[in-house]
Amino acid sequence: MIFGCVLLVVVTYLILIILLFIKVKSVELSNTKIDLEEVTLVIPFRNEVGNLPNLLNQLNLLKEIPISIIFVNDHSSDNSMELVKDFLNQNNKFKLVNLSDDFIGKKRAIQKGVEEAKTEFILTIDADVSISDDYFQKIRQLNHKYDMYILPVHPISCNFWSKIFSMEYLFFNAFNYLVTPFYVLSASGANLLFRKEAYLKNQEVVLSQNNLSGDDYFLLRAFQEDNRIIQVHDFSSSVIKTNESTNFKNYLAQRTRWLGKTKSNIQMKEFFLGLLILAFLWIPLGLSLYYILTQNYLIGLIFLIAQFVISFSILKKYLVSEKLNFMMLLFFLIFYPFLFLTTLIFSLIISPNWKGRTLRNNLIV
């Protein structure tokens, strides 16, 4: 049993080390870059009165913005729509549209924004994000021939647990970047750019999924099935920032909703990579504890150090020059198995609340 676990860990380490040395290559199909005149920014929102002022102020101060920015109201019950309306009076590049009573949810809001757009490319961000001064300048550096760009999201943390949650999010996105040459695992609609024509061709597949959210996950899978050209970007590209969950209740509700996107649509490659990352995060920790408890301290320490070094390397490949908190990485590696089990159990027995709507398997109940 122990020998089998050790062998599995060694094989897992070797696979990850090989992936670390594989460079994510750009498919330079042309020298043409994306022009902001070709981009519509779509921002779906629901009850974001606390977050919209920050985003609206940032957009107002930027010198370079896309030719069109569309806010899509998903039946907000607070003053979000009034905030956007006031902002629209100051800038004719901005537009507000409302979902009809027949449609609800982020997927439908994205669909509405795409239908309203007149440009070749669509860029989606969430209403609770922050963008840097050079965000759109870096968008202009992207190659025109790609059909989808999965751009980085940086969760900002303010306490111990939110730092652990943030490290978890960054690690899984770093892993997604690492395995890109083999398979793209995930995308975030909080920072996603795609070709409108490709979306319209595949929207029936995306909308056929009954989940209210999952616009990013199902769109990625539809683009992969359609053999579209997809690129995952590291932190050298257009990063947006968003606040990480500050308590377990919000963390579990969010992660449960994310987990619900994959339950009915998991692919074999996705399943294999999921097993790979779970093997990496679970078994070395278990072996370390086993060897320490049996007083083989050196062997236990070797497993811990190897896991830490490989984890650090995976993160640095993705984060590039972004600073990495060593202690938070160590705490994440220790606590993650318990976080995963808690999330899994929570997803089976609890219906989370999202944007004022109670969900079960990402459906309203």
C-alpha positions as CSV (number, residue, x, y, z in Angstrom):
1,M,0.0,0.0,0.0
2,I,2.7,2.5,1.1
3,F,4.9,1.4,-1.8
4,G,2.1,2.0,-4.3
5,C,1.5,5.5,-2.9
6,V,5.1,6.4,-3.1
7,L,5.3,5.1,-6.7
8,L,2.2,7.2,-7.6
9,V,3.7,10.3,-6.0
10,V,7.0,9.9,-7.9
11,V,5.1,9.5,-11.2
12,T,3.0,12.5,-10.4
13,Y,6.1,14.6,-9.6
14,L,7.8,13.5,-12.8
15,I,4.7,14.5,-14.9
16,L,4.5,17.9,-13.3
17,I,8.3,18.5,-13.6
18,I,8.1,17.7,-17.3
19,L,5.1,20.1,-17.8
20,L,7.1,22.8,-16.0
21,F,9.8,22.6,-18.7
22,I,7.3,22.7,-21.5
23,K,6.9,26.3,-22.7
24,V,3.4,27.4,-23.5
25,K,3.8,28.5,-27.1
26,S,1.8,31.2,-28.9
27,V,0.4,30.2,-32.2
28,E,1.4,33.3,-34.2
29,L,-1.0,33.1,-37.0
30,S,-0.5,36.7,-38.0
31,N,1.2,39.9,-36.8
32,T,-2.1,41.7,-36.5
33,K,-3.1,42.7,-33.0
34,I,-6.6,43.3,-31.6
35,D,-7.8,46.9,-31.9
36,L,-10.0,48.4,-29.2
37,E,-12.3,49.5,-32.1
38,E,-13.0,45.8,-32.5
39,V,-13.9,45.1,-28.9
40,T,-17.2,45.4,-26.9
41,L,-16.9,45.1,-23.2
42,V,-19.9,43.3,-21.7
43,I,-20.5,43.6,-17.9
44,P,-23.4,41.6,-16.5
45,F,-24.6,42.6,-13.1
46,R,-27.2,41.8,-10.5
47,N,-27.4,43.6,-7.1
48,E,-23.9,45.1,-7.3
49,V,-24.6,48.5,-5.8
50,G,-21.7,48.0,-3.4
51,N,-19.2,47.2,-6.2
52,L,-20.3,49.2,-9.3
53,P,-19.1,52.6,-8.1
54,N,-15.5,51.4,-8.0
55,L,-15.6,49.9,-11.5
56,L,-17.5,52.8,-13.0
57,N,-15.0,55.3,-11.6
58,Q,-12.0,53.3,-13.0
59,L,-13.6,53.1,-16.4
60,N,-14.3,56.8,-16.4
61,L,-10.6,57.6,-15.6
62,L,-9.1,55.4,-18.3
63,K,-7.7,57.0,-21.4
64,E,-8.1,53.9,-23.5
65,I,-11.3,51.9,-23.5
66,P,-13.2,49.7,-26.0
67,I,-15.4,51.3,-28.6
68,S,-18.5,50.0,-26.8
69,I,-19.3,49.0,-23.2
70,I,-22.6,47.3,-22.5
71,F,-24.0,46.8,-19.0
72,V,-26.6,44.0,-18.8
73,N,-29.0,44.1,-15.8
74,D,-30.0,40.7,-14.6
75,H,-33.2,41.8,-12.7
76,S,-31.4,43.8,-9.9
77,S,-33.5,44.6,-6.9
78,D,-31.2,47.3,-5.5
79,N,-30.1,50.6,-7.0
80,S,-27.5,49.1,-9.3
81,M,-29.4,50.1,-12.4
82,E,-29.8,53.7,-11.3
83,L,-26.0,53.9,-10.7
84,V,-25.3,52.7,-14.2
85,K,-27.9,55.1,-15.7
86,D,-26.3,58.1,-13.9
87,F,-23.0,57.0,-15.3
88,L,-24.3,56.6,-18.8
89,N,-25.3,60.3,-18.9
90,Q,-21.6,61.1,-18.8
91,N,-20.4,58.9,-21.6
92,N,-22.0,57.9,-24.9
93,K,-19.8,54.8,-25.3
94,F,-21.7,53.1,-22.6
95,K,-25.1,51.3,-23.0
96,L,-27.5,49.7,-20.5
97,V,-29.8,46.8,-21.4
98,N,-32.1,44.8,-19.3
99,L,-32.9,41.1,-19.4
100,S,-36.6,40.4,-20.2
101,D,-38.7,38.6,-17.6
102,D,-38.4,35.4,-19.7
103,F,-34.6,35.1,-19.0
104,I,-32.5,35.1,-15.9
105,G,-28.9,34.3,-15.0
106,K,-25.4,35.3,-16.1
107,K,-25.4,33.1,-19.2
108,R,-28.5,34.9,-20.5
109,A,-27.0,38.2,-19.6
110,I,-23.9,37.4,-21.6
111,Q,-26.0,36.3,-24.5
112,K,-27.9,39.6,-24.4
113,G,-24.7,41.6,-24.4
114,V,-23.3,39.6,-27.3
115,E,-26.4,40.1,-29.3
116,E,-26.3,43.9,-28.7
117,A,-22.6,44.1,-29.6
118,K,-21.5,45.2,-33.1
119,T,-17.8,44.3,-32.9
120,E,-15.8,41.3,-33.8
121,F,-14.6,40.6,-30.2
122,I,-16.4,40.4,-26.9
123,L,-14.6,41.0,-23.6
124,T,-16.5,40.0,-20.4
125,I,-15.6,41.1,-16.9
126,D,-17.6,41.0,-13.6
127,A,-19.1,44.0,-11.9
128,D,-17.1,43.5,-8.7
129,V,-13.6,43.7,-10.3
130,S,-10.8,46.3,-10.4
131,I,-8.8,47.0,-13.5
132,S,-5.4,48.6,-13.9
133,D,-4.5,51.7,-15.8
134,D,-2.8,49.6,-18.6
135,Y,-5.4,46.9,-18.8
136,F,-6.8,47.8,-22.2
137,Q,-3.3,48.6,-23.5
138,K,-2.4,45.0,-22.9
139,I,-5.6,43.9,-24.6
140,R,-4.3,45.6,-27.7
141,Q,-1.2,43.4,-27.6
142,L,-3.2,40.2,-28.1
143,N,-3.0,38.4,-31.5
144,H,-6.1,38.9,-33.7
145,K,-6.3,35.3,-34.9
146,Y,-7.2,33.6,-31.6
147,D,-10.8,32.8,-30.9
148,M,-10.6,32.9,-27.1
149,Y,-8.2,34.4,-24.5
150,I,-8.5,33.2,-20.9
151,L,-7.0,36.2,-19.0
152,P,-5.8,36.1,-15.4
153,V,-7.9,37.0,-12.3
154,H,-6.1,37.9,-9.1
155,P,-8.2,37.4,-5.9
156,I,-7.3,40.0,-3.3
157,S,-7.3,38.8,0.3
158,C,-7.6,40.6,3.6
159,N,-7.4,38.0,6.4
160,F,-5.8,34.7,7.1
161,W,-8.5,32.5,5.6
162,S,-9.1,34.6,2.6
163,K,-5.4,34.4,1.9
164,I,-5.7,30.6,1.9
165,F,-8.7,30.8,-0.4
166,S,-6.8,33.1,-2.7
167,M,-3.8,30.8,-2.8
168,E,-6.1,27.9,-3.7
169,Y,-7.6,29.9,-6.6
170,L,-4.2,31.0,-7.8
171,F,-2.8,27.5,-7.6
172,F,-5.6,25.9,-9.6
173,N,-5.3,28.6,-12.3
174,A,-1.5,28.1,-12.3
175,F,-2.2,24.4,-12.8
176,N,-4.6,25.2,-15.7
177,Y,-1.8,27.3,-17.3
178,L,0.7,24.5,-16.7
179,V,-1.4,21.8,-18.5
180,T,-2.5,24.1,-21.4
181,P,-0.3,22.2,-23.9
182,F,-2.3,19.1,-23.0
183,Y,-5.8,20.4,-22.3
184,V,-7.4,23.7,-21.1
185,L,-9.3,22.9,-17.9
186,S,-11.1,26.1,-17.0
187,A,-11.9,29.7,-17.9
188,S,-13.2,32.6,-15.9
189,G,-15.9,34.9,-17.3
190,A,-14.5,37.6,-14.9
191,N,-11.8,38.2,-17.5
192,L,-12.5,36.5,-20.8
193,L,-12.2,37.6,-24.4
194,F,-13.7,35.7,-27.4
195,R,-14.7,36.1,-31.0
196,K,-18.4,37.0,-31.4
197,E,-18.8,34.7,-34.5
198,A,-17.5,31.7,-32.6
199,Y,-19.8,32.4,-29.7
200,L,-22.9,32.7,-31.9
201,K,-22.0,29.5,-33.7
202,N,-21.8,27.6,-30.3
203,Q,-24.4,29.5,-28.2
204,E,-27.0,26.8,-28.6
205,V,-24.7,24.3,-26.9
206,V,-23.9,26.8,-24.1
207,L,-27.5,27.8,-23.5
208,S,-28.7,24.2,-23.7
209,Q,-27.1,23.6,-20.3
210,N,-29.7,24.5,-17.7
211,N,-27.2,26.0,-15.2
212,L,-27.8,29.7,-14.5
213,S,-24.1,30.4,-14.5
214,G,-21.3,28.4,-16.1
215,D,-21.2,30.8,-19.1
216,D,-17.4,30.5,-19.0
217,Y,-17.0,26.8,-18.4
218,F,-19.6,25.7,-21.0
219,L,-18.4,28.2,-23.6
220,L,-14.8,26.9,-23.2
221,R,-16.0,23.3,-23.7
222,A,-18.1,24.4,-26.8
223,F,-15.0,26.2,-28.3
224,Q,-12.9,23.1,-27.7
225,E,-15.4,20.9,-29.4
226,D,-15.5,23.3,-32.3
227,N,-11.6,23.2,-32.5
228,R,-11.3,26.9,-31.8
229,I,-7.9,28.4,-31.1
230,I,-7.6,29.1,-27.3
231,Q,-4.9,30.7,-25.3
232,V,-4.4,30.8,-21.5
233,H,-2.5,33.9,-20.4
234,D,-0.2,34.3,-17.4
235,F,0.1,37.3,-15.1
236,S,2.1,39.3,-17.7
237,S,-1.1,39.9,-19.5
238,S,-4.3,42.0,-18.7
239,V,-4.9,41.1,-15.0
240,I,-8.1,42.0,-13.2
241,K,-8.5,42.0,-9.4
242,T,-11.5,40.8,-7.4
243,N,-12.1,40.4,-3.7
244,E,-11.7,36.9,-2.3
245,S,-14.3,35.4,0.1
246,T,-13.5,36.5,3.6
247,N,-15.4,33.7,5.5
248,F,-16.2,30.0,5.1
249,K,-19.9,30.6,4.3
250,N,-19.1,32.7,1.2
251,Y,-16.2,30.4,0.3
252,L,-18.3,27.3,0.4
253,A,-21.2,28.8,-1.4
254,Q,-18.9,30.0,-4.2
255,R,-16.9,26.8,-4.6
256,T,-20.0,24.7,-4.5
257,R,-21.5,26.7,-7.3
258,W,-18.3,26.3,-9.3
259,L,-18.3,22.5,-8.6
260,G,-21.8,22.3,-9.9
261,K,-20.8,23.4,-13.3
262,T,-18.7,20.3,-13.9
263,K,-20.9,17.5,-12.5
264,S,-22.9,16.7,-15.6
265,N,-20.4,17.6,-18.3
266,I,-17.0,16.2,-17.2
267,Q,-14.6,15.1,-20.0
268,M,-12.1,12.3,-19.8
269,K,-9.1,14.6,-20.0
270,E,-10.6,16.8,-17.3
271,F,-11.2,13.7,-15.1
272,F,-7.6,12.6,-15.6
273,L,-6.1,16.0,-14.8
274,G,-8.4,16.2,-11.8
275,L,-7.0,12.9,-10.5
276,L,-3.5,14.2,-11.1
277,I,-3.9,17.3,-9.1
278,L,-5.7,15.5,-6.3
279,A,-2.9,12.9,-6.2
280,F,-0.4,15.7,-5.9
281,L,-2.2,17.6,-3.2
282,W,-3.3,14.7,-1.1
283,I,-1.0,11.7,-1.2
284,P,2.4,13.4,-0.4
285,L,0.9,15.0,2.7
286,G,-0.5,11.7,3.8
287,L,2.9,10.0,3.2
288,S,4.7,12.8,5.1
289,L,2.4,12.3,8.1
290,Y,2.9,8.5,7.9
291,Y,6.7,8.7,7.9
292,I,6.8,11.3,10.6
293,L,4.5,9.3,12.8
294,T,6.7,6.2,12.2
295,Q,9.7,8.3,13.1
296,N,11.1,8.3,9.6
297,Y,11.5,12.1,9.8
298,L,13.9,12.6,7.0
299,I,11.7,10.8,4.4
300,G,8.6,12.7,5.6
301,L,10.5,16.0,5.3
302,I,11.7,15.1,1.8
303,F,8.1,14.6,0.6
304,L,7.0,17.9,2.2
305,I,9.9,19.8,0.6
306,A,9.4,18.2,-2.8
307,Q,5.7,19.1,-2.8
308,F,6.5,22.7,-1.7
309,V,9.2,23.2,-4.3
310,I,7.0,21.9,-7.2
311,S,4.0,23.9,-6.0
312,F,6.1,27.0,-5.8
313,S,7.5,26.4,-9.4
314,I,4.0,25.8,-10.8
315,L,2.8,29.1,-9.3
316,K,5.8,31.1,-10.4
317,K,5.5,30.0,-14.0
318,Y,2.0,31.5,-13.9
319,L,2.5,34.5,-11.7
320,V,5.7,35.6,-13.4
321,S,7.0,38.5,-11.4
322,E,4.1,38.7,-8.9
323,K,5.2,38.2,-5.3
324,L,4.4,34.8,-3.7
325,N,3.7,34.4,0.0
326,F,5.7,31.3,1.1
327,M,3.8,30.8,4.4
328,M,0.4,31.0,2.7
329,L,1.5,28.4,0.2
330,L,2.6,26.1,3.0
331,F,-0.7,26.6,4.8
332,F,-2.6,26.0,1.6
333,L,-0.8,22.7,1.0
334,I,-1.6,21.6,4.6
335,F,-5.3,22.8,4.7
336,Y,-6.4,22.0,1.2
337,P,-7.5,18.4,1.7
338,F,-9.8,19.5,4.5
339,L,-11.1,22.4,2.4
340,F,-11.9,20.0,-0.5
341,L,-13.7,17.5,1.7
342,T,-15.7,20.2,3.3
343,T,-16.7,21.7,-0.1
344,L,-17.6,18.2,-1.4
345,I,-19.8,17.4,1.6
346,F,-21.4,20.9,1.5
347,S,-22.3,20.5,-2.2
348,L,-24.2,17.3,-1.4
349,I,-26.3,18.6,1.4
350,I,-26.6,22.4,1.1
351,S,-28.2,24.6,-1.6
352,P,-26.1,27.8,-1.8
353,N,-27.5,31.3,-2.3
354,W,-26.2,33.3,-5.3
355,K,-27.2,36.8,-6.1
356,G,-30.3,36.4,-3.9
357,R,-31.3,33.1,-5.6
358,T,-31.2,29.7,-4.0
359,L,-29.5,27.1,-6.2
360,R,-29.3,23.4,-6.3
361,N,-26.9,22.0,-8.9
362,N,-26.7,25.6,-10.2
363,L,-30.5,25.6,-10.8
364,I,-33.0,27.8,-9.0
365,V,-35.0,26.0,-6.4
